[in-house]
Amino acid sequence: MRDRIGELAEKIVDLTSEYYQAVPQPGYVYEKVRPLDKLSDIQNCLDNLEFMFDLELVSKILLGAQLRIKEVNSLDYVYRSMDCQISAMQEDEIEAQYILQYIHNTSLSHAPAVEKIYSVSRKQHERRSLSDKSRTNPWLLWHGVRIAKLISVLIRGFGDKSLDSENEKRDFVQKELRFADTFEMAHETCHSLSKQIGGERYVLLCEVPMTEPGDETSTTSSTSKQPGTYFPDPVCNLVLTSGVTIPLGTMTCRIDADGNPVRSLIDYNEYLVSGTENICIRYIVQYRFDDSDRQQKANKVPTHS
């Protein structure tokens, strides 16, 4: 047993050394490099690698645009590279009104300044949603991203492995994707990813299948829900003619017999999706938010007994 533990410890040290040689880290000039023997540390490394892959892809696109700047407008080059249709929505469109209501009702802080809402269409998503919509019970959920991830996802989708031959080496980066039914949580994700205070940010609205592990109707993905303390009132869920559910209710929470809120491990509902084949990006919301002047709404959140 001791020999086995020693072998594993030696392997961890070797792999840690190999990782730091391939991906140099700042610091560690006057201190020893600690082995990557904790899941949290490994997850941070995976997140950094994924971010670098996104930057690599975006850099290639921008370099291509610069190379052909005399032949085609740079913005047109980037747009064509995304292989999807993006169109700005008018504020008076019914879908835009639903999205604005979704943002307003699921923000515990004062509503952000929405600058633009874009609709997104990808051919493979259209074909997939037409065949799967009746089975997967899609919900429109939020996913916060930074700008490099936004461009990367629009180009290759979530976990698309058709980009280049190097993807076989990158499969380990794939993991469960997190979605939310509250704009507040998506904004917090954007805030944690961005190091600046305030400024322009983006969130995605995606059709996410509400399948459960072991659901025989879907062999490509499953969704597990982690309940939070606050959530949209399910009484006000809106089901569109397309079969997509939008949780348009105002924020509420459950209360116990004594009238106190039932606290969960997380503040807001979180949806973990394994398998990305059935996730369809539908909208991009561009907004601004001054985090230095956030005013929390009154703590008078409606409750459910």
PyMOL commands that set and color helices and strands:
alter all, ss='L'
color gray80, all
select helices_A, chain A and resi 2-22+39-67+74-81+94-105+123-136+147-156+165-173+183-193+234-236+291-293
alter helices_A, ss='H'
color red, helices_A
select strands_A, chain A and resi 85-88+113-121+138-145+177-180+200-209+222-226+231-232+237-239+245-247+251-254+270-274+280-288+303-304
alter strands_A, ss='S'
color yellow, strands_A
deselect
rebuild
show_as cartoon
